[in-house]
Amino acid sequence: MTADAPTVAPTTAAQPPTQSATTPPEPAETAVLASVPVTFGTPWLRSTGELAWRLVGILVAVGAVFYVVGLVQVVFVALFLALVFTTVLLPLGDFYDRVMPRGLAMAASLLTAVLAVGALVTYVVTSVTNRWEDLATEFGSGLADLAGLLADVPVLAGLGSPERWLADGGAWLQANAGDYAGTAAQSAGAVGEGATAVVLAIFCTVFFLTQGHAMWRWALNFVPADRHDRWEAAALAGWNAFSGFTRGMFFVALADGVIAGVFLSVVGVPLALPLSVVVFLGAFVPMIGPVAAIVVSVLVALAAKGPVLALVVLIGMVVVAQIDANVLQPLITGKQVSLHPVVMALVVAAGSVLGGLLGAVVAVPLTGVAWAVYSTLRQTPGRTQGGSPVDEAD
């Protein structure tokens, strides 16, 4: 009997189940894929688009501000002048506050400023009035000498005699008298608006000096309590920038007056000291003030010493104006508002294009204030979370 050989069935090793390509992913993987944001374009294209939209938003906001300011221009000018007056008078009021009540001290500082400006204007007017007859006579002779010099110029000689120029000029003025009447009416309206702005500015200045702290506390109530410290710091930085600009303008005007007074005294122009006061006061009116001071100085030199000295004074005063615009203002006022001279030049140019004379006047201080507030808000820590300060963008 033979034993049958045991037969062993073939076995296969246990294989892990395989997932076909068409099997859907697990729910966890689906959640991860769904959480990945869908983006379009390369990173630089996305960042450029985001920056472009931000710039568009900034331009829209700036345009809206200019539009609103244009609607209430008189109010804006009055508020700006009131802030300027306040920065000038506040240190003097604080000095008077040591010996008298607060309200009386601020009123005394305002009265002191009015008396000081009135004294300077009275001194200039009195000095010119005392020599008015001599200046009028010398001015006539100076014009005659100037006409003689112009008649000897070959190019001008072909245009006729000085008498002919005067006759043609008179005829032209008569022909355009109507246009000048309309211009004069518009100027009268502008003068009325300017007077309104000055009166409103003085009215606001009185309250800024006496109740400024209470007014700021009232405005601060509109900000959440946990952000009061940040906005206090930002407001202080903006105020320091604005007051620094005003002090810088004062020192620039004083330097212009001193330089002009020394120059006019050296070249022998009469009324050099009153003319230096005119230069000092004119420096506070950008663009128009310096030009008016140059014209007055040249006319006095022409009346007193003739056309040659008048030409010398014209060149010298233009040099003084260039020193003011290109050296003193960027160095002094630019340092006060923490702006580079190139930035100041670009800001003034942009302000003059967008807002004319008013834009050129307020461009630098407003830019300095905005930069100071923005820098302070970025650097000042916000409210505390878990014991550590958290910087927040308001």
Secondary structure, DSSP 4 states (H G I P E B T S, - for coil): --PPPPP--------PPP--TTSPPPHHHHHHHHHSPP--S-HHHHHHHHHHHHHHHHHHHHHHHHHHHHHTHHHHHHHHHHHHHHHHHHHHHHHHTTTS-HHHHHHHHHHHHHHHHHHHHHHHHHHHHHTHHHHHHHHHHHHHHHHHHHHTSHHHHTT--HHHHHHHHHHHHHHTHHHHHHHHHHHHHHHHHHHHHHHHHHHHHHHHHHHHHHHHHHHHTTS-GGGHHHHHHHHHHHHHHHHHHHHHHHHHHHHHHHHHHHHHHHHT-TTHHHHHHHHHHHTTSTTHHHHHHHHHHHHHHHHHH-HHHHHHHHHHHHHHHHHIIIIIIIIIIHHHHT--HHHHHHHHHHHHHHHHHHHHHHHHHHHHHHHHHHHHHHHS---EETTEE-----
